[in-house]
Amino acid sequence: MASVVGAIIATLITVPYIVFFLINKSMLKLTKKRRKAFKAGVDCTTFFLFFAIERMTVEIWGQSYYWILLLLFLSGCLLFTYVIWKNELDLSIRKILRLNWRLQFLVLSIGYFSLMTYGVISRILDI
C-alpha cells in the first residue's frame, strides 16, 4: 500500500499538471463555478511545481537549487507588500500571500517548461 501511495505522489510531482486537471475538474463538478475551480487548481498545482522544479534541477545538474525557489518566493512577497503599501490599500498578509502564490504559479510554470525543454534537449544531445 505504501508503494502505491509513493508511486502516486511521485507521479504528481513529476507531472504537476495532473493535479491541476484533477482539482479543476473536481471543483467544477462540486461548485459549478469555473473561476473558483481554476483558482483551486492553480493553488494546488503551485505546491507540486516547487517540488517538480527542485527534482528537475537535481536530475539535470546534480545539485538542488531550492534556495533560489525560496528567494523567488520571498522576493515576490516583498514586491507585493511594497506595491500594496505604496497604493495605500489594505495591507493584509493573506492578500499578499495569495497574490504571491498565484504569481509563483506563473513563474514556476515557465520554469517547469523551460527546464523540461532543456532537459530533453540535453539528453538527446548526450546520446
N, C-alpha and C positions, 0 to 999 in steps of 0.2 A: 504494500500500500504506500509506503514511504517513497519507493522508487517511482511510482506513478505520479504522485504529487510533485516530486522533484523534476520529473520529465515535463510536466505541465508548466511549472514555474520557469524552467529553463527555456521552454518554447516561447513563453510570453515575454521573457527578457530578450530573447534573440529576435523576435519579430513583435515589437510592441504595438504595432497597428492592429494586431488581432484583438488586443484589449480594447482599442478604440471601437472597432467594429462590434464586438460583443456588448460593451457597455452602451454604445449608441443605440443599437437595436433593442436591447432590453429596456432602456429608459423610454424609448419611443413607444414601445408596446404598453408600458406601465402608465406613462403620463400623457401620451398623445401630443406632446409639445416638442417640436423639432429643436428649438433653441436650447431648451433645458437638457435634452438628450445629448446634443452636440457638446455643450459645456461640460457635462458629466464625463463624456468620453475623453475630452481634451484633458480634464483634470486627472483622470486615472492613467492615461497614457503618458503624461509627463513624468510620473513616478517611474514607470518602466523604461522611459527613454534615458533617464540618468544612468541606470544600470546597464542598458544596452550600449551606450556610448563608452562607458568605462570598460566593458568587456571587449569592445571592438578595438580600443586603443591598446589593450594588453595583447590581443591577438596580432595586431598589425606591427606594433613597435616593441612589444615585450615589456612595456612599462605602463603603469597606471598613471593617468593624468587626472585623477579625480579631484585634485586640489584646484585645477583650472575650472572644473564644473562648479565647485563651491564658490570660487571667486566670482564667477559669472553670475551666480545666484545672488550673492551679496551685493555686487555692483548694480544689479537690477533693482534690488530693494532700495539702495541708496538713490538711484536715479528716480524712482517713483516717489520716494519720500521728498526729494528736492522739488520735483515738479508739482506735487500736491501742495507742499508748503508754500512755494512761490505763487501759486494761483489762489492761495488762501481758501482752499477747500477744507472740508472736514478731514483731519489727519487721523485716520484710524489704521491700526496695524492690520486688521482683517482686509481692508481695501487694498493696502499696499501689497500684502502677500498674495491676494487673489490676482491683482494685475500682473505682478511679477511672475506668478506661476503660469499664467497664460502666455506671457512674453517668452518664458523659458520653453514652452511647448514649441513656439515658432523657431526659436534659436536652435533648440535640440533637434527638431525635425530636419532643419537644414544641415546640421552637423551629422545626423544619422545617415542621411542620404549621401552626403559628401564622403564620409568615412566608408560607407558601403561601396560606393563607386571606386574610391581609391583602393580599397582592399581587394576588390575583384580585379581591377586592372593590374595591381602589383602582383597578384598571384598568377595571373595569366602571363605576365612578362617574365616571372621567375621560372615558368615551365619551359 
